[in-house]
Amino acid sequence: MAKILGEADTVLALTISIIAGVLGLTSVTSASVTQNAILVTLGILSISILRDRWRRSDAIERTVSVLQNFTSAATEIEQVKSILEQVQVALASQSLTHILTTAEQVASEHTQARESSGRWLFRGGTGTYIRAVTLPGLIKSARRERRPLHVRLEILDPTNEDVCERYARFRSSVSPLPDGTGQVWTTQRTQLESYATLLAACWYQADYTLLDIKVGLVGTMGIFRYDLSDSRLVITQDDGFAMVVPQEGLLYSSYETELRTSFEQARHVQLDAAKQIRLSSEPTVGEAVDLFKAIGVPLVVSHDLIADIITKAIHAQNPYI
């Protein structure tokens, strides 16, 4: 019924034409009436045709509008897909970390980290590798380029025998054999190594005036060593895998904040006081004693071991060779 009502004009025209035709055939009406009926019918049909065209035109316009919206939506979808692909590529190129499994890879990463780096943040045990490789390499590069160098070292407090003992016990349990220095880890060695790092920091500070170095002492130990430069963070542990966090990576800034926060809580050594102590190219025992007194770190080892501290500080050996 709804369809018939929607086509009422067509039905009316058909009805009129049928009635007019029947009456014309039976000669009930005159020819003029029949002609008028035909004109009315044609008028109704014309209106019907126009209405149909209007409907079609309106439908076409709506169809075009829908297609345009669909095209626009499709374009937006393609744009979104393109953005997602770019994000995926960016995340792939800026992975959170990558793993190192060999000593050669670790050494290579450290070398690259030192290249043209204007700063170095370290948190670890006694800083043995720092003295043997990192500090000399950083200063050599900075001296060549005549630029300042900022170094922050967080190491074990050599006056805290308890933490030194725990560290030595841990290191010896992980690797009971002598390391690259030819020594095993004991409480005494741990103390000597930390003292040596303090002496080395003062010695290098006097040797290269553009070196800004600070040392913090802690009474707790961890199993990881953190070395952060301008380009990357290298996280290492004894006899295990290492991790590298690139500067572009998502975790780099978080680790940097962690290291800075940790350093702020350490007991800071007054290294500036060391500037009043004149250190020779080969410091004497007397100079070393005066130095530790000046910076406020008392010597808790026997006097005859001070020469070992000096040797470890100035002629440090790489423990990982």
Salt bridges, closest charged atoms under 4 A:
GLU7 OE1 - ARG51 NH2 2.80
GLU7 OE2 - ARG55 NH1 3.42
ASP9 OD2 - ARG51 NH1 3.14
ASP52 OD2 - ARG56 NE 3.08
ASP58 OD2 - ARG62 NH1 2.02
GLU78 OE2 - LYS81 NZ 3.88
GLU109 OE2 - HIS98 NE2 3.51
GLU109 OE1 - ARG232 NH1 2.74
GLU145 OE1 - ARG147 NE 2.60
ASP157 OD2 - ARG267 NH2 3.05
ASP162 OD2 - ARG166 NH1 2.25
GLU165 OE2 - ARG169 NH1 3.61
ASP179 OD2 - ARG189 NH2 2.95
GLU193 OE1 - ARG131 NH2 2.42
GLU193 OE2 - ARG189 NE 3.00
GLU193 OE2 - LYS312 NZ 2.89
ASP207 OD2 - ARG143 NH2 2.80
ASP212 OD2 - HIS150 ND1 3.06
ASP212 OD2 - ARG152 NH2 3.03
ASP212 OD1 - LYS214 NZ 3.19
ASP230 OD1 - ARG119 NE 2.91
ASP238 OD2 - ARG171 NE 2.61
ASP238 OD1 - ARG225 NH1 3.45
GLU256 OE2 - ARG119 NH1 2.45
GLU256 OE2 - ARG260 NE 3.41
GLU258 OE2 - ARG123 NH1 3.15
ASP272 OD1 - LYS275 NZ 3.71
GLU282 OE2 - HIS315 NE2 2.59
